């Protein structure tokens, strides 16, 4: 497939489910990946890189599930030039209406010599073989890993060979976030002049944020002719992360006068997608995060407030509504009905089916009985908590926590877990604090060994009755998981997060036993 006719169209290749999810602390369950993939389709990204099928059975199943259930975008799977990887990717992508096999091999001197132990000629042969094998199965994208640090003449040679072997997209990644905007513009311009046949394929950029330049470098590549940007929601990814989708898209949108390019992204869904990814990964969006942070459209200084009241354009270069942020949050309360909640959710970018609406309404009514006011952030947290949660065998039927009194006793947690196959387990645990006590009670109830690695908490709305959000990372029997909890009681929010971790560990163990038996 060659380059489409619109030379000003920039295609968005989202790798949240691959590069983003594989980074430490951002793993997702199968259900969570599907939820994010559907949000990406609603966002109208052009390509979803759903995973690395050869990496694990779980990755294969996740890619196949996204290929089966998500319509609209091209579904891509990453693979090395190894034949087994390519075959695995092709099988995982079979159900997709449109698929792409993304083949890569490292080309820089340090990667060739230290990682691959290959000569230039060997790398070139492997690249050609991999592209040819993949091209027999699907559309092919070829990536020269660490292309930014590759000798220009050799990079040009590899890219030309990939084109001749059947690649329709060429990706030149800044794998280690080393480049600068001037470097990117110069290299991409040089490649366009020196690689025969490059005008007949789409050129892509994939930038990491090690020096905080991923978005700037991606925009520089676009100025030099790149027409695909590889990016992730909230900029998640290896090490310092990737180019942030919401930032690069809104830069192209807001500064169309400079770049003269457009994307097909439904920008009004950016905030919802950002908050969903934050919820399922258990990693909060910083308040000052560009585009989607809580402070992105907030004004506290008197001069700023006066200017915005006179004319928003004095201090806002984008309208909040353009990225899915509402000006007014306070609408719903305990007397609000199902229709009002569903309508507000739809305005925020969430389409709920009947089962999801039932679950959201149950939680909404419980919260409305405890809170005087319900904010959009409250409703969004309820929706994401319900949609992003991981199903599992255990549910929390009862919890009681007693904190330390005058240093004379240890905090104690008593809880009852109900199992989906019937029966309950009631246990009590002591610890250095209430969360530690809950951990010990859960260990007794489930027989699991739980080691908490990190805990983050924040208030997600206003007032003394605000909801608290807890994000936990823990190892269960040596395997790391993330959990997310929400409650007006922050200790209960921690308990919910821990229960999600326990359920994820239980589900993973059950899948492993089923796989072993098969």
C-alpha positions in Angstrom: 0.0 0.0 0.0 1.5 3.3 -1.0 1.0 6.8 0.3 -2.6 8.1 0.1 -3.4 11.2 -1.9 -3.7 13.8 0.9 -0.1 14.8 1.5 -1.2 16.9 4.5 -2.8 14.0 6.4 -0.8 12.8 9.4 -1.6 9.2 10.6 -1.7 8.4 14.3 -0.2 5.1 15.2 -1.0 4.4 18.9 1.3 2.0 20.8 -0.2 2.4 24.3 -1.0 -1.3 24.4 2.5 -2.3 23.3 5.2 0.2 24.1 3.2 1.8 26.8 1.9 -1.4 28.5 5.3 -3.2 28.4 6.9 -0.5 30.6 7.3 -1.2 34.4 4.2 -0.3 36.4 1.8 0.0 33.4 0.6 -3.6 32.8 -3.0 -4.2 31.9 -5.3 -7.2 32.1 -7.0 -8.6 29.0 -10.3 -6.8 29.8 -8.4 -3.5 30.5 -6.6 -3.8 27.1 -9.9 -4.3 25.3 -11.4 -1.3 27.1 -8.5 0.9 26.1 -8.5 -0.4 22.5 -12.2 0.5 22.2 -11.5 4.0 23.6 -8.7 4.3 21.0 -11.1 3.3 18.2 -13.6 5.9 19.5 -10.7 8.4 19.4 -10.3 7.5 15.7 -6.6 6.6 15.8 -5.5 5.2 12.5 -3.5 2.2 13.8 -3.6 0.4 17.1 -0.4 -1.6 17.9 -2.1 -4.1 20.1 1.0 -5.9 21.4 4.0 -8.2 20.7 2.3 -11.6 20.0 5.5 -13.7 20.3 6.4 -12.2 23.7 4.0 -14.4 25.7 0.8 -16.4 25.4 -1.0 -13.5 27.1 0.2 -11.0 24.6 -0.8 -13.3 21.7 -4.3 -13.6 23.2 -4.6 -9.9 23.8 -3.7 -9.0 20.2 -6.1 -11.6 18.9 -8.9 -10.3 21.1 -8.3 -6.7 19.9 -8.2 -7.9 16.3 -11.5 -9.8 16.8 -13.5 -7.2 18.7 -12.3 -3.7 17.8 -13.4 -2.2 14.5 -12.2 0.9 12.6 -8.4 1.2 13.0 -5.8 -1.0 11.4 -4.6 -3.5 14.1 -0.9 -4.0 14.2 1.4 -6.6 15.9 5.1 -6.1 16.6 7.6 -8.8 15.7 11.3 -9.3 15.2 12.6 -10.4 11.8 12.5 -14.0 13.2 10.2 -16.2 11.2 8.5 -17.6 14.3 7.7 -14.1 15.5 6.2 -13.2 12.1 4.1 -16.4 11.9 2.9 -15.7 15.5 1.9 -12.1 14.6 0.1 -13.2 11.5 -2.0 -15.8 13.4 -2.9 -13.3 16.1 -4.0 -10.7 13.5 -6.1 -13.1 11.5 -9.5 -11.9 12.8 -8.8 -8.2 12.0 -10.6 -6.5 9.1 -7.3 -4.6 8.4 -4.0 -5.7 9.8 -0.4 -4.7 9.8 2.7 -6.7 10.7 5.3 -4.4 12.3 8.8 -5.9 11.7 11.9 -4.4 13.3 15.6 -5.0 13.6 18.3 -2.9 15.3 20.6 -1.1 12.9 22.9 1.2 15.0 26.5 0.1 15.6 26.1 -0.3 19.4 23.0 -2.5 18.9 24.6 -4.5 16.0 27.8 -5.2 17.9 26.6 -5.5 21.5 23.1 -6.8 21.3 22.7 -8.7 18.0 26.4 -9.6 17.4 25.7 -9.1 13.7 27.6 -7.5 10.8 26.0 -4.9 8.6 25.4 -7.5 5.9 23.7 -9.9 8.3 21.4 -7.1 9.6 20.5 -6.2 6.0 19.8 -9.8 5.1 17.6 -10.3 8.2 15.7 -7.1 7.5 14.9 -8.2 3.9 13.9 -11.7 4.9 11.6 -10.4 7.7 9.8 -7.9 5.4 9.4 -10.5 2.6 7.9 -13.1 5.0 5.6 -10.5 6.6 4.5 -9.1 3.2 3.1 -12.5 2.2 0.7 -12.2 5.2 -0.3 -8.6 5.6 0.6 -4.9 5.1 4.1 -4.3 6.5 5.7 -1.6 8.5 9.5 -1.8 8.9 11.4 -0.2 11.8 15.1 0.4 12.0 15.5 0.2 15.8 17.8 2.9 17.1 17.7 4.4 13.6 18.7 7.8 14.9 22.1 6.5 15.9 22.7 4.5 12.8 25.2 5.6 10.1 23.2 7.5 7.5 24.5 5.6 4.5 23.7 2.2 6.1 20.3 3.4 7.3 19.5 4.5 3.8 20.6 1.1 2.4 18.4 -0.8 4.9 15.4 1.4 4.2 15.7 1.0 0.5 16.0 -2.7 0.8 12.9 -2.8 3.0 10.9 -0.9 0.4 12.0 -3.3 -2.3 11.1 -6.2 -0.1 7.5 -4.9 0.3 7.3 -2.5 3.3 4.7 0.2 2.8 5.6 2.2 6.0 9.2 3.0 7.1 9.7 3.9 10.7 12.9 5.7 11.9 12.7 5.6 15.7 14.6 7.7 18.2 14.7 4.6 20.4 16.7 6.1 23.2 15.4 9.7 23.1 18.8 11.1 22.1 17.8 13.3 19.2 17.0 17.0 19.0 14.4 18.7 16.8 17.2 20.1 14.5 18.7 16.6 14.2 15.4 15.1 13.4 14.5 17.6 10.7 18.0 17.2 9.1 17.9 13.4 9.1 14.4 13.0 7.7 15.0 15.6 5.1 18.2 13.8 4.1 16.5 10.4 3.9 13.8 11.8 1.6 16.5 13.0 -0.8 18.7 9.9 -0.6 16.5 6.8 -0.4 15.2 5.6 -3.8 11.5 4.8 -3.7 10.9 6.6 -0.4 8.3 8.9 -1.9 6.1 5.9 -2.6 5.8 4.8 1.1 4.7 6.5 4.3 7.5 7.7 6.6 7.0 7.3 10.4 8.5 8.7 13.5 8.7 7.0 16.9 10.3 9.2 19.6 11.1 8.5 23.2 11.1 11.2 25.9 14.4 10.6 27.7 15.4 14.3 27.2 11.8 15.6 27.3 11.9 16.2 23.5 9.6 13.4 22.2 6.8 15.7 21.1 9.1 18.3 19.7 11.1 15.7 17.8 8.0 14.2 16.3 6.8 17.6 15.1 10.2 18.2 13.5 9.9 14.9 11.7 6.5 16.0 10.4 8.0 19.3 9.1 10.6 17.2 7.3 7.9 15.0 5.6 7.0 12.2 8.1 3.3 11.4 7.8 2.9 8.9 10.6 3.5 9.6 14.3 3.9 6.7 16.8 2.7 7.8 20.2 0.9 6.8 23.4 -1.9 8.1 25.6 -0.4 10.2 28.4 3.0 9.5 26.9 3.5 6.2 28.7 6.2 3.9 27.6 9.7 2.6 28.2 11.9 4.6 30.6 10.7 8.2 30.4 7.9 7.3 28.0 6.9 8.1 24.4 5.6 11.0 22.4 2.2 11.9 24.1 -0.6 11.4 21.7 -2.8 14.2 23.2 0.1 16.7 23.0 1.3 16.1 19.5 -2.3 15.9 18.1 -3.3 19.2 19.7 0.0 20.8 18.6 -0.8 20.0 15.0 -4.4 21.1 15.5 -3.7 24.3 17.3 -0.7 25.3 15.2 -2.1 24.3 11.8 -0.8 27.7 10.6 2.8 26.4 11.2 2.5 22.7 10.2 -0.3 22.8 7.6 -1.2 19.2 8.6 -4.3 17.5 10.0 -5.1 14.2 11.8 -8.3 12.3 11.9 -8.4 12.3 15.7 -11.7 13.1 17.5 -10.1 15.5 19.9 -13.1 15.8 22.2 -12.4 12.3 23.4 -8.8 13.0 24.5 -9.6 13.7 28.1 -11.7 10.6 28.5 -9.1 8.4 26.9 -6.4 9.9 29.1 -8.3 9.4 32.3 -9.2 5.8 31.3 -5.6 4.9 30.7 -4.6 6.5 34.0 -7.3 4.5 35.8 -6.5 1.1 34.3 -2.8 1.4 34.8 -3.1 3.0 38.3 -0.9 5.9 37.3 -2.3 9.4 37.9 -2.1 12.1 35.3 0.0 15.0 36.8 -2.1 18.1 37.5 0.1 20.2 35.3 0.1 17.7 32.4 -0.4 19.5 29.1 -3.8 19.1 27.4 -5.4 16.7 29.9 -4.1 17.6 33.4 -6.5 19.1 35.9 -4.7 22.5 35.8 -4.4 22.6 32.0 -7.4 25.0 31.8 -7.3 26.3 35.4 -6.5 29.9 36.3 -5.7 31.1 39.8 -3.7 34.3 39.4 -6.0 37.3 39.6 -4.6 38.8 36.4 -5.2 35.6 34.5 -8.7 35.2 35.9 -9.6 38.8 34.9 -8.2 38.2 31.4 -10.1 34.9 30.9 -13.4 36.5 32.1 -12.9 39.3 29.6 -11.9 36.9 26.8 -10.8 33.3 27.1 -8.3 33.7 24.3 -6.2 36.0 26.5 -4.8 33.0 28.3 -6.3 29.9 26.6 -4.9 28.8 23.2 -7.4 25.9 23.1 -11.0 25.6 24.2 -11.5 23.1 27.0 -14.4 21.5 25.0 -12.0 20.8 22.1 -10.2 18.1 24.2 -13.3 16.9 26.1 -13.0 19.1 29.2 -16.2 20.8 30.4 -16.2 24.3 31.7 -18.9 23.5 34.4 -18.7 20.4 36.5 -21.4 20.7 39.1 -24.7 19.2 37.8 -25.6 15.8 39.3 -26.9 14.9 42.8 -28.7 12.2 44.7 -32.0 13.0 43.0 -30.5 12.6 39.5 -32.0 9.7 37.5 -30.6 7.2 35.1 -31.2 9.3 32.0 -29.4 12.3 33.4 -26.3 10.2 34.4 -26.2 8.4 31.0 -26.6 11.7 29.2 -23.8 13.3 31.2 -21.6 10.3 30.6 -22.2 10.5 26.9 -21.2 14.2 26.9 -18.0 13.2 28.6 -17.3 10.7 25.8 -18.5 7.4 27.5 -21.0 5.2 25.8 -22.4 2.8 28.4 -24.3 -0.4 27.6 -27.2 -1.5 29.9 -25.0 -3.7 32.2 -22.4 -0.9 32.6 -25.2 1.6 33.3 -26.6 -0.6 36.0 -23.2 -0.9 37.7 -22.5 2.8 37.4 -25.9 3.7 38.7 -25.5 1.5 41.8 -22.2 3.1 42.6 -23.5 6.6 41.8 -26.5 6.3 44.2 -24.2 5.0 46.9 -21.9 7.9 46.4 -24.7 10.5 46.1 -26.0 9.4 49.5 -22.7 10.3 51.1 -21.8 13.4 49.1 -23.6 16.7 48.9 -22.5 17.3 45.3 -21.4 15.1 42.4 -18.8 16.5 40.1 -17.9 15.3 36.6 -14.6 14.0 38.1 -16.6 11.8 40.5 -18.8 10.4 37.7 -15.7 9.8 35.6 -14.0 7.9 38.4 -17.1 5.8 38.9 -17.3 4.9 35.2 -13.6 4.1 35.0 -13.6 2.2 38.2 -16.4 0.0 36.9 -15.2 -0.3 33.4 -11.5 -0.7 34.1 -11.8 -3.1 37.0 -10.6 -6.7 36.8 -13.1 -9.4 37.3 -12.1 -12.2 39.6 -13.3 -14.8 42.0 -13.2 -12.7 45.2 -15.5 -9.9 46.3 -15.3 -7.8 49.5 -18.4 -8.5 51.6 -17.4 -6.7 54.8 -14.4 -4.6 56.1 -13.7 -3.1 59.5 -10.4 -1.3 60.3 -9.3 0.0 63.7 -6.3 2.3 63.8 -3.6 2.6 66.5 -4.8 4.3 69.7 -2.2 6.1 71.7 0.4 3.7 70.5 -1.0 1.0 72.7 -2.2 -1.4 70.0 -1.5 -2.3 66.4 -3.9 -1.3 63.7 -6.3 -4.2 63.0 -8.3 -5.0 59.9 -11.1 -7.6 59.8 -12.7 -8.6 56.5 -14.9 -11.1 54.9 -14.3 -12.2 51.3 -17.0 -14.0 49.3 -15.9 -16.4 46.5 -17.8 -16.6 43.3 -18.1 -20.4 43.6 -19.7 -20.1 47.0 -18.4 -19.8 50.5 -16.8 -16.9 52.5 -13.6 -16.4 54.4 -13.4 -14.1 57.4 -10.0 -13.1 58.7 -8.3 -10.5 60.9 -4.8 -9.1 60.4 -2.5 -6.7 62.3 0.1 -4.4 60.8 2.1 -1.2 61.1 -0.7 0.7 59.6 -4.3 0.1 58.3 -3.2 -0.8 54.8 -0.6 -3.3 56.2 -3.3 -4.8 58.4 -5.6 -5.2 55.4 -2.7 -6.9 53.5 -2.2 -9.4 56.3 -5.9 -10.2 56.5 -6.1 -10.7 52.7 -3.1 -13.1 52.9 -4.8 -15.2 55.4 -8.1 -15.2 53.5 -6.6 -16.1 50.1 -3.4 -18.0 51.0 -1.4 -15.5 48.8 1.9 -13.8 49.6 1.3 -10.0 49.0 4.2 -7.5 49.1 3.1 -3.9 48.6 5.7 -2.0 46.4 4.1 1.5 46.2 0.9 3.3 47.2 -0.3 6.7 45.9 -3.5 8.5 47.0 -5.2 11.7 45.9 -8.5 13.5 46.1 -10.3 13.6 42.8 -13.0 16.2 43.5 -13.7 19.1 45.8 -14.9 19.4 49.4 -14.5 17.5 52.6 -16.7 14.6 51.2 -14.4 14.2 48.1 -13.7 10.8 46.8 -10.3 9.4 47.4 -8.4 7.4 44.7 -5.8 4.9 45.6 -3.3 3.4 43.2 -1.2 0.4 44.4 1.6 -1.8 43.0 2.2 -5.1 44.7 3.8 -8.4 44.1 1.7 -11.5 44.6 3.7 -14.7 44.9 6.6 -12.8 43.2 4.6 -11.4 40.2 3.9 -7.7 40.1 0.4 -6.3 39.6 -1.4 -2.9 39.8 -4.7 -2.1 41.5 -7.0 0.9 41.6 -9.6 1.8 44.2 -12.1 4.6 44.7 -14.1 5.6 47.8 -14.9 8.5 50.1 -13.1 6.4 52.7 -9.4 6.3 51.6 -8.8 3.1 53.6 -11.6 1.5 51.8 -10.2 2.7 48.5 -6.9 1.0 49.4 -8.8 -2.2 50.2 -10.5 -2.0 46.8 -7.1 -1.6 45.1 -5.7 -4.6 47.0 -8.7 -6.7 46.1 -8.2 -5.9 42.4 -4.6 -7.0 42.7 -5.7 -10.3 44.4 -8.3 -10.9 41.7 -5.8 -10.3 38.9 -3.4 -12.7 40.5 -6.1 -15.3 41.0 -7.2 -14.9 37.3 -3.6 -15.1 36.1 -3.0 -18.3 38.1 -6.2 -19.9 36.8 -5.2 -19.1 33.2 -1.8 -20.6 33.8 -3.3 -23.8 35.2 -5.7 -24.1 32.3 -2.8 -23.6 29.8 -0.6 -26.2 31.6 -3.5 -28.7 31.5 -4.1 -28.1 27.8 
